[in-house]
């Protein structure tokens, strides 16, 4: 059955017979009376792509494209999308730009503020678009850009409602880079993505890019402090999440286990430094802080971003890459992992701390305490 036929049946089918008491209710009478007047104003069965684009840009997005839920690359998203919004037909992918030099700052407060501010902007844009679609007569829903997520499913199931990166790539907003961030052809890696689900088709869908904006510079490989990104394209997700998400989800579990395992205040202080205490408190009282994000920060891909790298690659590396490599910071790794070996060998000036990552039960008492180790 086509979308047009669905819409026609919705507007022409007679209303169901209502119990007399319900039919006499003032609100019911008002709705039924209005239906007769507004029947000609029913929303188009197919959303106009140009109208939709202007709506999204006006709401705060910097780029937008829609993709059908029937797209073959979204087969893995279909069940989740329909569970979130039964009747979903299309997904609207939006990209919101971040300020590049904020993301590149070695000061994590600056970079994290940029991440979280853009996150909020993207959520507000998606909510505004959802409200406009609702007011136009469609059913629509906007899952969160990042957190909050469905933590009741953690860790046995995926906690995100929709995979924004997968949707954005299928819609043509970019290509997944070596660093596992979507690279937009114009804005590069400096975007956050958000998706709106809607129960209608769109007159024109985006097309996947026919080239990869990645220039194969491998700077993301050089910048990652725990070796999560390899030159051959492989990716160690556990190494990335153990360090970068130290103050999210499982990292919090590991910290809570440390508190529980400590014999007294002195023992706890021998395990957790004052700066770690302060950082964890800040992440609990404010939006949690990412420990890295360097792979995104050093990426020169994208037409708006690439110029300085082409003009002077040495200067680019001196001003963008090396400050992140030189930063003294604690690196969180799983005991005996490749990340631990890599961090000690590649960044000997950075303290390395063994943690469980929260992914498995803590070691028995008498095993590694999780104290910092400095390498020379």
C-alpha positions in Angstrom: 0.0 0.0 0.0 1.4 3.4 -1.0 1.9 6.3 1.4 -0.6 8.3 -0.6 -3.2 5.7 -0.3 -2.5 5.4 3.5 -3.0 9.2 3.8 -6.2 9.1 1.8 -7.7 6.4 3.9 -6.8 8.3 7.1 -8.7 11.4 5.9 -11.7 9.8 4.2 -12.5 6.9 6.5 -15.6 7.5 8.6 -15.0 8.0 12.3 -15.7 5.0 14.6 -19.0 4.9 16.4 -18.5 6.4 19.8 -20.4 5.8 23.1 -23.0 8.5 23.6 -21.3 9.8 26.8 -17.9 10.1 25.0 -19.5 11.6 21.9 -21.2 14.3 24.0 -17.9 15.4 25.6 -17.0 19.0 24.6 -13.5 18.1 23.6 -14.7 15.3 21.4 -17.3 17.4 19.8 -14.7 20.1 19.1 -12.4 17.6 17.5 -15.1 16.1 15.3 -16.4 19.5 14.2 -12.9 20.6 13.3 -12.2 17.6 11.2 -14.9 18.5 8.8 -13.5 22.0 8.4 -9.8 21.0 8.2 -10.1 17.9 6.1 -8.6 19.7 3.1 -5.6 20.8 5.2 -4.4 17.2 5.9 -0.6 17.0 5.6 0.8 15.9 2.2 1.5 12.1 2.1 5.1 12.9 1.0 7.1 15.6 2.8 8.6 18.2 0.4 12.4 17.9 0.6 13.1 21.6 0.1 10.6 22.6 2.8 12.2 20.0 5.1 15.7 21.3 4.5 14.7 24.9 5.2 13.0 23.8 8.3 16.1 22.0 9.6 18.5 24.8 8.8 16.2 27.4 10.4 16.2 25.2 13.5 20.0 25.3 13.8 21.3 22.5 11.7 24.2 23.2 9.3 23.4 20.4 6.9 20.6 17.9 6.5 19.6 14.9 4.4 16.8 12.3 4.6 17.0 8.6 4.0 14.3 6.0 3.7 14.1 3.4 6.5 14.1 0.9 3.6 17.6 1.8 2.6 19.7 -1.4 2.6 22.4 0.1 4.8 19.8 0.7 7.5 18.6 -2.9 7.8 20.2 -3.1 11.2 18.3 0.0 12.3 14.9 -0.9 11.1 13.8 -2.9 14.1 15.0 -0.2 16.5 13.5 2.7 14.6 10.1 1.0 14.4 10.2 0.2 18.1 10.9 3.9 18.9 8.3 5.2 16.5 5.9 2.6 15.0 5.2 3.6 11.4 8.6 5.2 10.8 9.2 5.7 7.0 12.1 8.1 6.9 15.0 9.3 9.0 16.2 12.9 8.9 19.9 13.2 9.5 21.3 16.6 10.6 24.8 17.8 11.2 25.7 20.6 13.6 29.1 22.2 13.4 31.6 22.5 16.3 34.2 25.2 16.7 37.5 23.7 15.6 40.0 25.4 17.9 37.9 24.7 20.9 37.9 21.0 20.1 41.7 21.1 19.5 42.5 22.7 22.9 44.7 20.6 25.3 42.5 22.1 28.0 39.8 19.4 28.4 37.4 22.0 29.9 37.4 24.0 26.7 37.0 20.9 24.4 34.3 19.3 26.6 32.4 22.6 26.8 32.4 22.7 23.0 31.2 19.1 22.8 28.4 19.6 25.3 27.2 23.0 23.9 27.0 21.6 20.4 25.3 18.5 21.8 22.6 20.8 23.3 22.3 22.8 20.1 21.8 19.6 18.1 19.1 18.3 20.5 17.3 21.6 20.5 17.4 21.7 16.6 16.0 18.1 16.4 13.3 18.9 19.0 12.3 22.0 17.0 12.0 20.0 13.8 10.1 17.3 15.5 7.6 19.9 16.9 7.2 21.5 13.5 6.5 18.1 11.9 4.0 17.3 14.6 2.3 20.6 14.1 2.1 19.8 10.3 0.3 16.6 11.1 3.0 14.0 11.1 4.2 11.7 13.8 7.9 12.4 14.6 10.5 11.6 17.3 14.0 12.8 18.0 16.3 10.5 20.0 19.0 12.1 22.1 22.3 13.0 20.3 24.2 11.2 23.0 23.4 10.9 26.7 20.9 10.3 28.2 20.5 6.8 26.7 18.7 3.6 27.6 20.8 2.5 30.6 18.4 -0.2 31.6 19.8 -2.2 28.7 23.4 -1.7 29.6 25.6 -3.7 29.2 23.9 -6.6 27.5 22.1 -4.6 24.7 22.8 -1.5 22.8 21.8 1.6 24.7 21.2 4.1 21.9 17.8 4.4 20.2 19.2 5.1 16.7 22.8 4.9 15.3 23.3 8.5 14.2 26.5 7.8 12.3 25.0 4.9 10.3 22.0 7.1 9.4 24.2 10.1 8.4 26.4 8.0 6.1 23.4 6.4 4.4 21.9 9.9 4.0 25.0 11.2 2.4 26.2 13.6 5.1 29.7 12.0 5.2 31.8 8.9 5.4 33.1 7.1 8.4 36.8 7.9 8.9 39.6 5.8 10.1 39.0 7.3 13.6 35.4 6.1 13.5 33.9 9.6 13.3 31.8 10.7 10.3 33.8 13.1 8.1 31.5 15.7 6.5 32.7 16.8 3.0 32.7 20.5 4.0 32.9 20.6 7.8 35.2 17.6 8.2 35.1 15.8 11.6 33.9 18.8 13.5 30.2 17.9 13.5 27.8 16.3 15.9 25.0 14.3 14.4 21.3 13.9 15.3 18.4 12.1 13.8 14.6 12.7 13.5 12.3 9.8 12.8 9.1 10.6 10.9 6.1 8.5 9.7 6.1 9.8 6.1 8.2 9.6 2.9 10.3 12.5 1.7 10.2 13.7 -1.9 14.0 13.4 -2.3 16.4 11.4 -0.3 20.1 12.0 0.1 22.7 9.8 -1.7 25.8 8.3 -0.1 29.0 10.2 -1.1 30.9 8.7 -4.0 34.3 9.5 -2.4 35.8 9.5 1.0 36.8 13.0 2.5 39.5 11.3 4.5 42.9 12.2 3.1 44.7 9.3 4.7 47.1 11.5 6.7 47.1 9.1 9.7 47.2 12.0 12.2 44.4 10.4 14.2 46.7 7.3 14.6 49.5 9.6 15.8 47.2 11.5 18.2 45.5 8.6 20.0 47.2 8.2 23.4 46.1 4.6 23.9 46.7 3.2 20.3 43.1 2.5 19.6 43.4 3.5 15.9 45.8 1.4 13.7 47.2 2.4 10.4 45.7 -0.7 8.8 42.2 0.5 9.7 41.6 -1.7 12.7 40.1 -0.2 15.8 40.4 -1.2 19.5 37.0 0.0 20.8 37.7 -1.3 24.3 40.9 0.7 24.6 39.1 3.8 23.4 36.2 3.5 25.7 38.3 2.6 28.7 40.2 5.8 28.5 38.0 8.3 26.8 34.8 7.3 28.7 36.6 7.0 32.0 34.0 9.2 33.7 31.0 7.8 31.9 29.1 4.5 32.4 31.6 1.7 33.1 34.4 4.0 34.2 32.1 5.2 37.0 31.5 1.6 37.9 35.2 1.0 38.2 35.6 4.1 40.4 32.7 3.0 42.6 34.3 -0.4 43.0 37.5 1.3 44.0 35.6 3.1 46.7 34.0 -0.1 47.9 37.3 -2.0 47.9 39.2 0.7 49.9 39.8 -0.2 53.5 39.7 3.4 54.7 40.2 7.0 53.6 44.0 6.6 53.5 43.8 3.5 51.4 41.3 5.2 49.0 43.6 8.2 48.7 46.5 5.9 47.8 44.4 4.6 44.9 42.7 7.8 43.6 44.6 11.1 43.3 43.1 14.4 44.3 42.9 15.5 40.7 41.0 12.3 39.8 38.6 12.9 42.7 38.0 16.5 41.5 37.5 15.3 37.9 35.0 12.6 38.9 33.1 15.0 41.1 32.9 17.5 38.2 31.6 14.8 35.8 29.0 13.8 38.4 27.8 17.4 39.0 28.2 18.7 35.4 28.1 17.0 32.0 30.8 14.2 32.1 34.1 14.9 30.5 35.7 13.1 27.7 39.4 12.3 28.4 40.4 12.5 24.8 38.8 13.2 21.4 42.2 13.9 19.9 41.5 11.8 16.8 38.7 14.3 15.9 40.8 17.3 16.9 43.7 16.7 14.6 41.7 15.6 11.6 42.4 18.0 8.7 39.7 16.6 6.3 36.9 18.6 4.9 36.9 21.5 2.5 36.5 24.2 5.3 39.3 22.6 7.4 41.9 21.4 4.9 43.5 24.7 3.9 46.0 25.2 6.8 47.2 21.6 6.5 47.9 22.0 2.8 49.6 25.3 3.3 52.1 24.2 5.9 51.9 20.7 7.2 54.8 21.1 9.7 53.1 24.2 11.3 49.8 22.2 11.4 51.4 19.4 13.3 53.3 21.8 15.6 50.2 23.7 16.6 47.5 21.1 16.5 49.0 17.6 16.9 52.0 18.1 19.2 50.3 20.0 22.0 48.0 17.0 22.5 50.9 14.5 22.3 52.9 16.5 24.8 50.1 17.0 27.3 50.9 15.3 30.6 47.7 13.4 31.6 46.8 10.1 33.1 46.0 7.4 30.5 43.5 4.7 31.6 44.2 1.2 30.4 43.2 -2.4 31.0 46.0 -4.5 32.6 48.1 -6.4 30.1 46.4 -4.8 27.2 47.9 -3.5 23.9 46.8 -0.1 25.0 48.9 -0.3 28.2 52.0 -1.4 26.2 51.4 1.3 23.5 50.9 4.1 26.0 54.0 3.3 28.0 56.1 3.0 24.9 54.8 5.8 22.8 54.0 8.4 25.6 56.5 7.7 28.4 55.8 11.2 29.9 52.1 10.4 30.5 51.2 8.5 33.7 49.5 5.1 32.9 46.9 3.7 35.3 45.5 0.2 35.2 41.7 0.0 35.7 39.1 -2.7 35.2 37.2 -0.4 32.9 34.1 -1.6 34.7 33.6 -4.2 32.0 34.3 -7.2 34.3 34.5 -7.9 38.0 37.4 -6.2 39.8 40.6 -8.1 40.6 40.7 -9.9 44.0 42.2 -8.1 46.9 46.0 -8.4 46.8 46.1 -8.0 43.0 46.8 -4.8 41.2 45.6 -1.8 43.2 45.1 0.5 40.2 47.7 3.0 41.3 49.4 5.2 38.8 52.7 4.0 37.2 55.1 6.4 35.6 57.4 5.1 32.9 60.8 6.6 31.9 
